[in-house]
């Protein structure tokens, strides 16, 4: 799902931009998914099942798990 970026102020007064992930975010998204899947046994995948297989165009990238 795509949505327009939204800028909010968090409870500590910091500006936060909520946006769709971009191609440049892929490596950090993979690391995040590997960390979070290792924190609980109740998810549908294991940390070693999170790999990067990019597909799409220059303007779109999908992370397959």
Protein Blocks (a to p, Z undefined) as FASTA:
>chain_A
ZZdddddddfkopacddddddfklmmmmmmmmmmmmmmpckbcbdfklpccddeddfkbc
cddZZ
